[in-house]
């Protein structure tokens, strides 16, 4: 079984988000969606939870270029014809 290259902890990045209650900065790693504030113990959530597609440098290789483009919104699918017009 192969392991996703995005799970390699050597590639994580750090960002800081203010706690909604005490306003102190809370440290998030790129693979975390929520964490408890160390100061007031409030659960802090990122505004948008990242997927590995957004932050992993190997996502394109893991998914393949076609699926990667579709999931990133780079390709727009053609609208289907409605049955009413037939």
N, C-alpha and C positions, 0 to 999 in steps of 0.2 A: 504494500500500500504506500503510495507516495503522499507526501505532505504538501499542502498548499504553500508556495513560497511566501505568501503574504502573512503566514503565521510565524515567520521568523522574527523574533522579538528584537533583532538588531535593526530592523527597518521602521520601528515605531516613531511617531512624531508626538510632540507635546503641544497642547494649547491650553489657554486659561479662559474660564467662563465665570462670570460673577454669580455668586449664590443669590437666588431671588429673595432670601430672607435677610441675611446679614451683609450682603454685597461684597464679601471678601472673595478674592479669586480662588477658584477651585481648579486644580490641575487635572486635565484629561489626557490620556494617551489616545492615539488615533483609533485604536480598536475598542474603546469604551463608549457606551451610550449614556450611562448614568453613573453617578458616584455620590457618596454621602459627604457633605461638607464637614471638614474636620473641626470647624469652629462651632457651628450651631446644630450639626447633625441632620440638617435638612437634605432630602434627596434632590440632587441637581441633575437636570437632563440637558443634553445638548439640544440646540434648536432643531437640528436635523440630524438624525442618526446616520452616520456614514455607512456605506456598504463597502465591501472590499474592492468593488469596482472603482470607487471614487478615490481610494487612497493607496491601493496596492500597485506597485510598479510592475508586477507580474500578471495583473488581471487580464490584459490583452492576450498573453500567451496561454493562460489557463482556460479562458473562455473561447478563444479563437476570434479572429478579427470580425467576422460577420455578427456573431452574437454580442460581442463587445460594443460594436457600433450601434446596434439596435437598442441595447440597454442604456447606453449613454445618450440616446436620442439623436444620434448623428444621422440616422436614416429615418425617413418618414415612410410609413407604409401607405400604399395606395388605398384610398377608400373603396370599400366593397360596393358593388352596384346593388341598389335596392330591388327587391322582388316586385314592388309596386309599378316600376317602370316597364315591366315586361309584358 
